Amino acid sequence: MNDTSLHSRISSSISNFDAKKVPLNQRSLVIYRIGELSDGDSFEVAENNVKIFAAAVQSHSATASHQAFYIFRVVGGKKNKLAKYLPYNLTNVALSKCAVHVKTDLGAHVNTIHILGDTLVQKFHSVLFLNHEARGPFEGRSNGAWWNRITRIFNDHPSVGMIGPTISCEIAPHVQSYAFAMRSESIVKVFAEFNPRSAAGKKNKEEVLETAITSTALRLGYKIASLTSERHWGETVFNGKCRNSSNPNTASQNPTSWCDFRPEEALFMRWGGEPLTVPDFYCLETMNHIYKATAQIAARDANLHLTLPEKLTSQPSASSFVPHLSLAEEYELEHARDQAVRHMKEPQKVCFLVRTSTSVGRQATKKSLVESMNLDLFIATLMRQTNFNWEAYFFVTDDQPFDEELQEILHSHNDIRLKFLDIDKKFRPKYDPVNAAYPASDEALRLVMQKRECVRLSVTNGDNAYGSEVVDYVLSAKAAVDADLVLLPMDSRNFVSEDVTPLRYEYTGDKYDTYCRFFEARHREHPYGFARMSAPHTGGVDIAAVFIERDKLLDTKIFFNEFSSAKVETCVGCQDGAWVEHMVKQKRWSTHIPSFTGLKHMVFHGPSPLWCIASGNVWFDHPDSVACVSHTVVKKLDPKVFDLAHYNSAGSPHNCLRLTAAGYQIKDQLVTVLV
């Protein structure tokens, strides 16, 4: 939109305000600049910032008590990758291309005000200036309620001409520029001092706008105010006294680095740019507050599809990813996406081939004390996928009568993407560890691989679970669309055994009190415990984490059961890893193996210890019969058999249960009553 069209759009909105008799003190203008990202800046952070603000704009209806017109000044216009998230189809929103030569946000704001002109600006009571490094609003997000925080101060304090979330005393006292609001009358006077066409502007062209705008407002008799100071310390109008940093890592007078306040107190927080690239600049406590507040926004409005956890910088180092959410909080964020489904159809799909038996049915698990990862949970994690382009084909793998119950379960979920696949009985022998259900799996592959829409195929088990963005990632360009295999990160009880068993024998031998010790230690050190990136070799991957390129499989027609332990010298039931290793090493198939990005892209091999404790339950650490149980069940167990003293001990994370010395002596008997 050019300057003439912008004037026309705003004038039309003003006429609408006049027609509805909206008082001047209930009208505001917003100028939001989206600039270019600097080296090191995180696109994910900026993307989330824009999405969060754009959602608040969309929620601000024409019936709200306070009305606003939103101008998005975007460097590069619609070609800017962040522009696609802007609601410029709304009548009170305009997208305007911002000049590239104006390098700073404040310089762009000054330029925009002079383009609009004093007459138009004064048709609004106040103007709010923001940039893509501002995250918020953190409260009052429905129907523009957040505006009350700003307008109330202007109405209660007529001498205040400038308000911001925070006031910094670095160099000189000033309202920080990532987010600030000014009365229109003060804007006209203050910004006139920096009009590059005026004599004053030419004189002041070397001034640092970050401090000069505030100092000019103060010189002209206006006072300044801080939203944070009002809410946190009860000090609305700045009294000239500067506060010192509460961050032990820095003595900076820049509040961005402080530890004192929460996002909802500031309304908007600076989250992006240079502060995120400077080690220890942000207070860790403040970072956690921002991240948790962001997660709450995402949980309330899952259709935002925020990228969480987010990379804080664009640097490729592992340290650039910081998980600021607890497992329970991240799990709740995953769960919140159950209702965030988008009904759309596209030709390319991920097709899951789901192996089932009586063990994952409702009849087998309804009386169990274990928090089972059964078919209902499996289906729930498919239905919460943010990308709807998937189908799941469920089949029975052995000779036990489960077909009827399976079809009843699928029918109860009322989703046409859940399909029953009838496998010939000759491919369904009695289960044994050697064939490990692979005869039926291979037959299912032969049937489903004929479907053109199934561009990625995944054989999985009915007691597994998936992060909410697995399908979206597998179908995305990030998953390297030309890769023959996509191997996602996963969590498995097998990884616990692999990592912990050697440690038990190295330190004290396989004794009862070695259980839980290393499990708890790992989860203290690493937020995702024993979960790991998949590796293309036997023991390094589980079949559920493997997504196969359909056309490649059609060309080769090499199936899993060709690598049965009865035919190949390998571990029992390891056809999946042996198949992947063969296809990569011998057939030169390409792989894409992403790094950790949180629960949302992870596969959980049931029973999954990470899923168990993230969902607020307790992992039963047993030599053979591991399980997930609730805290309620733990409290009812026999303390002679189960080590409740350890579970209840001071400093215990209460996420792991083991047997007592007496219980360990009879560990091979079914004393657990849990399995």
C-alpha positions in Angstrom: 0.0 0.0 0.0 1.5 3.4 -1.0 1.3 6.6 1.0 -1.8 7.8 -0.8 -3.7 4.6 -0.2 -2.6 4.5 3.4 -4.0 8.0 3.9 -7.3 7.0 2.3 -7.6 3.8 4.4 -7.0 5.6 7.7 -9.3 8.5 6.7 -12.0 6.0 6.0 -11.6 4.4 9.4 -11.7 7.9 11.0 -15.0 8.6 9.2 -16.3 5.3 10.6 -15.3 6.3 14.1 -17.0 9.7 13.7 -20.2 8.0 12.4 -20.3 5.7 15.4 -19.5 8.7 17.7 -16.4 7.1 19.1 -14.9 9.8 21.5 -11.4 11.0 20.7 -10.0 9.5 24.0 -11.2 6.1 22.8 -9.3 6.1 19.5 -5.6 5.1 19.1 -3.3 4.5 16.2 -0.6 1.7 16.1 2.5 1.8 14.1 4.2 -1.6 14.1 7.5 -1.9 12.2 8.8 -5.2 10.9 12.4 -4.7 9.9 15.2 -6.9 8.7 16.7 -9.5 11.0 20.3 -9.0 11.9 22.9 -11.7 11.9 22.3 -14.0 14.9 18.6 -13.0 15.2 16.2 -15.9 15.6 13.5 -16.1 12.9 11.4 -18.3 15.3 11.5 -15.6 18.0 10.4 -12.8 15.5 7.8 -15.1 14.0 6.3 -15.8 17.3 6.3 -12.1 18.3 4.4 -11.2 15.1 1.9 -14.0 15.5 1.1 -13.1 19.1 0.5 -9.5 18.3 -1.4 -10.2 15.1 -3.8 -12.5 17.0 -4.5 -9.7 19.5 -5.3 -7.4 16.6 -7.7 -9.9 15.1 -9.4 -10.2 18.4 -10.0 -6.4 18.6 -13.5 -6.0 17.2 -15.5 -3.0 16.2 -17.6 -3.4 19.3 -14.8 -2.9 21.7 -14.9 0.1 24.0 -11.5 1.3 22.7 -11.0 1.5 19.0 -7.7 1.4 17.1 -6.2 1.5 13.6 -3.2 -0.7 13.0 -0.4 0.2 10.5 2.2 -2.5 9.8 5.2 -0.9 8.3 7.1 -3.8 6.7 10.6 -3.7 5.2 10.2 -5.6 1.9 6.4 -5.4 2.0 4.6 -8.7 1.4 7.9 -10.3 0.3 9.0 -10.2 4.0 8.6 -13.7 5.4 6.9 -12.3 8.5 4.2 -10.4 6.5 2.1 -13.5 5.8 1.1 -13.6 9.5 -0.4 -10.1 9.4 -4.2 -9.6 9.4 -4.2 -7.0 6.6 -7.6 -8.1 5.3 -9.2 -6.3 8.3 -10.8 -2.9 7.7 -8.8 -1.4 10.6 -5.4 -2.7 9.4 -3.1 -1.5 6.7 0.1 -3.0 5.4 2.6 -0.5 4.1 6.0 -1.1 2.7 8.7 0.5 4.7 11.8 2.2 3.2 14.9 0.0 3.5 17.2 3.0 3.8 15.7 3.9 7.2 17.7 1.5 9.3 16.3 2.1 12.8 12.9 1.5 14.2 12.7 5.0 15.7 13.8 6.6 12.4 11.1 4.7 10.6 8.5 5.8 13.2 9.5 9.4 12.8 9.3 9.0 9.0 5.8 7.4 9.2 4.5 10.2 11.4 5.6 12.9 9.0 4.1 10.9 6.1 0.8 10.8 7.9 0.9 14.5 8.8 -0.1 16.3 12.0 -3.8 16.7 11.1 -4.4 13.0 10.6 -2.4 12.0 13.7 -4.4 14.4 15.9 -7.6 12.6 14.9 -6.4 9.9 17.4 -5.9 10.4 21.1 -2.6 8.4 21.2 -0.2 6.4 19.1 1.5 3.2 20.1 4.8 2.4 18.5 6.1 -1.2 18.3 8.6 -3.4 16.5 9.1 -7.1 15.9 11.3 -7.4 18.9 8.3 -6.7 21.2 6.4 -9.7 22.6 2.9 -9.1 23.8 0.4 -8.1 24.9 0.6 -10.6 27.8 -2.8 -9.8 29.3 -6.2 -8.5 28.2 -5.7 -10.1 24.8 -9.5 -10.4 24.1 -11.2 -7.6 22.2 -8.6 -5.0 22.9 -8.9 -5.0 26.6 -5.1 -4.5 26.9 -5.5 -1.0 25.7 -7.0 0.0 29.1 -3.6 -0.3 30.7 -2.3 2.5 28.5 -5.3 4.8 28.1 -6.1 4.8 31.9 -2.7 6.3 32.6 -3.2 9.0 30.0 -6.6 9.8 31.4 -5.6 9.8 35.0 -2.4 11.7 34.5 -2.9 14.6 32.0 0.7 15.6 32.3 2.0 12.3 31.0 2.9 12.5 27.3 4.8 9.2 26.9 4.3 5.7 28.3 6.2 2.5 27.9 6.6 -0.9 29.5 9.9 0.1 31.0 12.1 3.1 31.6 15.8 2.7 31.2 18.4 5.0 32.9 21.2 3.8 30.6 23.0 6.9 29.3 19.9 9.0 30.3 16.4 8.3 31.6 14.2 7.2 28.6 11.2 5.2 27.7 12.5 2.1 25.9 11.8 2.1 22.2 10.7 -1.4 21.5 7.2 -0.4 22.7 6.0 3.0 23.7 2.9 5.2 23.4 2.5 8.9 23.2 -0.3 11.4 23.2 -1.0 12.7 19.7 -0.4 16.3 20.9 3.0 15.4 22.3 3.9 13.5 19.1 3.3 16.5 17.0 5.5 18.7 19.1 8.3 16.2 19.9 8.6 14.6 16.4 8.7 18.1 14.8 12.2 18.4 16.4 13.3 15.4 14.3 11.6 16.2 10.9 14.5 15.9 8.5 12.9 18.6 6.3 12.8 21.2 9.1 15.5 23.4 10.5 15.2 21.7 13.9 15.4 18.3 12.3 18.5 19.1 10.4 20.0 20.4 13.6 19.1 17.3 15.5 19.9 14.7 12.8 22.9 13.4 14.8 20.9 12.9 18.0 20.5 9.3 19.2 16.7 8.9 19.0 16.6 6.2 21.7 17.2 8.9 24.4 16.5 12.1 22.4 12.7 11.5 22.0 12.3 11.1 25.7 14.6 14.0 26.6 12.7 16.3 24.2 9.4 15.3 25.7 10.7 16.1 29.2 12.1 19.4 28.0 8.7 20.3 26.5 7.1 19.7 29.9 5.7 16.3 29.4 6.2 13.5 32.0 6.9 9.9 31.3 5.4 6.7 32.8 6.2 3.0 33.1 3.6 0.2 33.0 6.0 -2.0 34.9 6.7 0.6 37.6 3.0 1.2 38.1 2.1 -2.5 38.5 5.2 -3.7 40.3 6.3 -0.8 42.6 3.1 1.4 42.6 5.0 4.2 40.9 3.2 5.4 37.7 4.9 8.7 36.8 8.7 8.7 36.7 10.1 10.7 39.6 13.6 10.9 38.2 15.1 8.2 40.5 16.7 5.4 38.7 16.6 1.8 39.9 19.6 -0.5 39.9 19.8 -3.9 38.3 18.7 -7.0 40.2 20.5 -9.3 37.8 23.6 -10.7 39.5 25.3 -11.1 36.1 25.1 -7.5 35.1 25.1 -4.0 36.6 23.2 -2.6 33.6 20.5 0.0 34.1 18.7 -1.4 31.2 15.5 -3.1 32.6 15.5 -5.6 29.8 18.2 -7.4 31.7 16.6 -7.3 35.2 15.0 -10.1 37.2 12.3 -8.1 39.1 9.1 -8.3 37.0 6.8 -10.5 35.1 5.6 -10.1 31.5 2.0 -9.3 32.4 3.3 -6.4 34.5 5.1 -4.9 31.5 2.3 -5.8 29.0 5.0 -6.0 26.3 8.6 -7.3 26.8 11.6 -7.0 24.6 12.3 -10.5 23.2 14.7 -10.5 20.3 17.6 -8.8 18.8 20.9 -8.2 20.4 20.0 -9.0 24.0 19.3 -12.6 23.1 22.7 -13.0 21.4 24.6 -11.6 24.4 25.4 -14.4 26.9 23.9 -13.8 30.4 22.3 -10.5 29.4 18.8 -11.7 30.2 18.0 -12.8 33.7 17.2 -16.5 33.6 14.2 -15.9 35.8 12.8 -13.3 33.4 13.5 -15.6 30.5 11.5 -18.4 32.1 8.6 -16.0 32.9 8.5 -14.8 29.3 8.6 -18.4 28.0 5.9 -19.6 30.4 3.7 -16.6 29.6 4.2 -17.4 25.9 3.2 -21.0 26.4 0.0 -19.9 28.2 -0.9 -17.8 25.1 -0.2 -20.8 22.9 -2.3 -23.1 25.1 -5.3 -20.7 25.0 -5.0 -20.1 21.3 -3.5 -23.2 19.8 -4.4 -22.0 16.2 -1.5 -19.6 16.5 0.9 -22.6 16.0 3.7 -20.9 17.8 7.1 -22.5 17.5 7.8 -23.7 21.1 10.4 -24.3 22.4 12.1 -21.7 20.1 15.7 -21.1 19.1 16.8 -17.9 20.8 19.4 -17.1 18.1 20.2 -18.3 14.6 23.5 -19.7 15.6 23.8 -23.4 14.8 25.3 -24.3 18.1 23.4 -26.6 20.5 23.4 -23.9 23.2 21.2 -21.7 21.0 18.2 -23.9 22.0 17.0 -23.4 25.6 14.0 -25.3 26.9 12.5 -22.9 29.4 9.4 -25.0 30.0 9.1 -27.8 32.5 8.1 -31.2 31.1 4.7 -30.8 32.6 4.2 -27.4 31.0 5.4 -28.5 27.6 3.2 -31.6 27.9 0.2 -29.3 28.6 1.1 -27.3 25.6 1.0 -30.5 23.5 -2.3 -31.5 25.0 -3.8 -28.0 24.3 -3.4 -28.7 20.6 -6.2 -31.4 20.7 -8.7 -28.7 19.7 -6.4 -26.9 17.3 -7.3 -28.9 14.3 -7.5 -27.4 10.8 -9.9 -29.0 8.4 -8.1 -29.0 5.1 -7.3 -31.6 2.4 -4.1 -31.9 0.4 -3.0 -34.7 -1.9 0.2 -35.6 0.0 -0.2 -37.5 3.2 1.7 -39.4 5.9 0.2 -42.9 6.2 0.6 -44.7 9.5 0.4 -48.5 9.4 -0.6 -49.4 13.0 0.2 -52.8 14.4 -2.4 -53.9 17.0 -3.3 -56.8 19.2 -5.4 -57.5 22.3 -2.7 -55.9 24.5 -3.5 -52.4 23.3 -7.3 -52.7 23.4 -9.8 -51.4 25.9 -10.6 -54.7 27.4 -7.0 -55.5 28.3 -6.3 -52.1 29.9 -9.5 -51.0 31.6 -8.8 -52.9 34.8 -5.1 -52.2 34.9 -3.4 -50.1 37.5 -1.0 -48.9 34.9 -1.3 -45.6 33.0 -1.4 -47.5 29.7 -0.3 -46.1 26.3 -3.1 -47.8 24.5 -5.0 -47.3 21.2 -7.1 -44.5 22.5 -4.1 -42.5 23.4 -2.4 -43.3 20.2 -5.4 -42.1 18.2 -5.6 -38.9 20.3 -2.0 -38.0 19.4 -2.8 -38.5 15.8 -6.0 -36.4 15.9 -4.1 -33.5 17.7 -1.7 -33.2 14.7 -1.5 -29.6 13.5 -1.3 -30.9 9.9 -4.4 -32.9 9.0 -2.9 -34.6 6.1 -2.5 -38.1 7.5 -4.3 -41.5 7.4 -3.9 -44.4 9.7 -4.4 -48.1 8.7 -5.0 -50.3 11.7 -4.4 -54.1 11.4 -4.1 -57.1 13.7 -0.7 -58.8 13.7 -1.4 -62.2 15.4 -3.9 -65.0 15.5 -5.9 -63.7 18.5 -9.4 -62.4 17.9 -9.2 -58.7 18.1 -10.6 -57.5 14.8 -14.1 -56.8 16.1 -12.9 -54.8 19.2 -10.4 -52.9 17.0 -13.2 -51.8 14.6 -15.4 -50.7 17.5 -12.6 -48.6 18.9 -11.9 -46.9 15.5 -15.6 -46.3 14.9 -16.0 -44.6 18.4 -13.5 -41.9 17.4 -15.7 -40.9 14.3 -12.8 -40.0 12.0 -12.7 -41.2 8.4 -8.9 -41.1 8.5 -8.9 -44.1 10.9 -9.2 -47.1 8.7 -9.4 -50.9 9.4 -7.0 -53.0 7.3 -8.0 -56.6 7.0 -4.8 -58.7 6.8 -5.0 -62.3 5.5 -4.8 -64.8 8.4 -1.7 -66.5 6.8 0.3 -63.3 7.6 -0.9 -63.4 11.2 0.9 -66.3 13.0 1.0 -66.7 16.7 3.2 -64.0 18.1 6.8 -64.9 18.8 9.9 -62.8 19.4 11.5 -63.9 16.1 8.8 -62.8 13.7 7.9 -59.9 16.0 4.7 -59.1 14.0 6.7 -58.3 10.9 4.9 -60.8 8.5 1.7 -58.8 9.0 3.6 -55.5 8.9 5.1 -56.3 5.5 1.8 -57.3 4.0 0.3 -54.0 5.3 3.1 -52.2 3.6 2.5 -54.0 0.3 -1.2 -53.0 0.4 -0.9 -49.3 1.5 2.2 -48.5 -0.6 -0.1 -48.6 -3.6 -1.9 -45.5 -2.5 -0.4 -42.5 -4.3 -1.3 -40.0 -1.7 0.8 -41.8 0.9 4.1 -40.0 0.2 5.5 -41.1 3.5 4.9 -44.5 5.2 5.4 -45.3 8.8 4.9 -48.7 10.5 4.2 -48.2 14.1 2.6 -49.8 17.2 -0.8 -49.1 18.8 0.9 -48.3 22.1 3.0 -45.5 20.8 2.3 -41.7 20.8 3.4 -38.7 18.7 4.2 -35.0 19.3 1.6 -32.7 17.8 3.8 -31.5 14.8 5.2 -34.8 13.6 3.1 -35.0 10.5 3.7 -31.3 9.7 7.4 -31.8 10.1 7.6 -35.0 8.0 5.7 -33.3 5.1 7.6 -30.0 5.4 10.6 -28.8 3.5 12.6 -28.9 6.8 12.3 -32.7 6.6 14.3 -32.7 3.3 11.7 -33.8 0.9 14.2 -35.6 -1.2 15.4 -37.8 1.7 14.5 -41.5 1.4 14.1 -41.8 5.2 13.1 -39.3 7.8 14.2 -40.6 11.3 12.6 -38.5 14.1 13.9 -38.1 17.6 12.3 -40.6 20.0 12.0 -41.8 23.6 12.0 -45.4 24.5 12.3 -47.6 27.6 15.0 -49.5 25.7 17.2 -46.4 25.8 16.9 -46.3 29.6 18.1 -49.9 29.8 20.9 -49.4 27.3 22.3 -46.3 29.1 21.7 -47.4 32.7 22.5 -51.1 32.9 26.3 -50.6 32.3 26.3 -48.0 35.1 24.6 -50.3 37.6 27.3 -52.9 37.1 30.1 -50.5 37.0 29.3 -48.9 40.3 27.5 -51.3 42.6 26.3 -54.3 40.6 22.7 -55.0 39.8 21.1 -54.3 43.2 17.7 -53.0 44.1 19.0 -49.5 45.2 20.6 -48.9 41.8 17.2 -48.6 40.3 15.8 -45.1 40.0 19.2 -43.6 41.0 20.5 -43.1 37.5 17.0 -42.5 36.0 16.4 -39.6 38.4 19.9 -38.2 37.9 19.5 -38.2 34.1 16.1 -36.3 34.3 17.7 -33.8 36.6 20.5 -33.1 34.1 18.5 -33.3 30.9 14.9 -32.1 30.4 14.1 -34.9 28.0 15.8 -37.6 30.0 16.9 -40.6 27.8 15.3 -39.5 24.6 17.7 -39.2 21.7 18.1 -38.6 18.0 17.6 -41.6 15.9 20.6 -43.3 14.3 20.5 -45.5 11.1 21.7 -48.7 12.6 20.5 -51.7 14.7 19.6 -50.5 18.2 19.7 -46.8 17.1 16.2 -46.5 15.9 12.7 -47.9 16.4 10.3 -48.6 13.6 7.8 -45.9 14.8 10.4 -43.1 14.2 11.0 -44.2 10.6 9.1 -42.4 7.8 9.7 -44.0 4.4 9.6 -42.3 1.0 6.9 -44.3 -0.8 8.3 -44.2 -4.3 11.7 -45.4 -3.1 10.1 -48.4 -1.4 8.1 -49.2 -4.6 11.3 -49.3 -6.5 13.2 -51.6 -4.1 10.5 -53.7 -2.6 12.7 -54.8 0.3 10.7 -55.5 3.4 11.4 -55.8 7.1 11.0 -59.5 7.6 13.9 -60.2 5.3 15.9 -59.2 8.3 14.3 -61.6 10.8 16.7 -62.8 13.5 15.9 -66.3 12.1 17.6 -65.3 8.9 20.1 -62.7 9.8 22.6 -62.8 12.7 21.3 -59.8 14.7 19.3 -59.2 17.8 15.9 -60.8 18.3 13.1 -58.5 17.0 15.4 -55.9 15.6 14.2 -56.1 12.0 13.5 -52.4 12.0 17.1 -51.3 12.8 18.6 -54.0 10.6 16.4 -52.9 7.7 17.3 -49.2 8.1 21.0 -50.0 8.4 20.9 -52.2 5.2 19.0 -49.6 3.2 21.4 -46.8 4.2 24.7 -48.7 4.0 24.0 -51.1 1.2 21.4 -49.4 -0.9 22.7 -45.9 -0.3 19.3 -44.5 0.8 19.6 -40.9 2.1 18.4 -39.9 5.5 17.2 -36.8 7.3 17.7 -36.8 11.0 16.5 -33.7 12.8 17.8 -32.5 16.1 15.7 -32.0 19.2 13.0 -29.4 19.1 10.9 -30.5 22.0 8.0 -32.9 22.5 6.1 -31.6 19.4 8.4 -33.5 16.9 9.1 -36.5 19.0 8.0 -40.2 18.8 7.2 -42.0 22.1 7.7 -45.7 22.1 5.3 -47.1 24.6 5.6 -47.4 27.5 7.6 -44.2 27.2 9.3 -43.0 30.4 9.4 -39.4 29.1 5.7 -39.4 28.3 5.0 -40.9 31.7 6.7 -38.3 33.8 5.9 -35.4 31.5 2.2 -36.2 32.0 2.6 -36.1 35.7 3.0 -39.8 36.5 5.6 -42.1 38.0 8.0 -44.4 36.2 8.3 -47.9 37.7 11.9 -48.9 37.2 12.0 -52.7 37.1 14.5 -55.1 35.5 11.9 -56.4 33.1 8.4 -55.1 33.8 8.7 -51.3 33.5 5.5 -49.4 33.7 3.9 -46.0 34.2 1.7 -45.5 37.3 -0.1 -42.6 38.9 0.8 -41.0 42.2 -2.5 -42.2 43.6 -1.6 -45.9 42.8 1.9 -45.5 44.3 0.4 -44.4 47.6 -1.7 -47.6 47.8 1.2 -50.1 47.1 2.7 -52.4 49.7 5.7 -50.7 51.3 7.3 -54.1 51.9 7.6 -54.7 48.2 7.8 -51.2 46.8 10.4 -48.7 48.1 8.0 -46.0 49.1 10.6 -44.6 51.6 12.8 -43.7 48.6 9.9 -42.3 46.7 8.8 -40.1 49.6 12.4 -39.1 50.7 13.5 -35.5 51.0 14.8 -34.2 47.7 13.1 -37.0 45.7 11.6 -35.8 42.3 8.8 -38.2 42.9 9.0 -39.4 39.4 10.4 -42.9 39.9 9.4 -46.0 41.8 11.5 -49.1 42.5 11.3 -52.4 44.5 12.6 -52.8 48.1 15.4 -55.2 48.8 12.8 -57.8 49.7 10.7 -57.1 46.6 13.8 -57.4 44.5 14.4 -60.9 45.7 11.2 -62.0 44.2 11.3 -59.6 41.2 10.8 -62.5 38.7 7.4 -63.2 40.3 4.3 -61.2 39.4 4.6 -59.3 42.7 4.2 -55.9 41.0 0.4 -56.1 40.7 1.0 -53.4 38.1 1.4 -55.4 34.9 
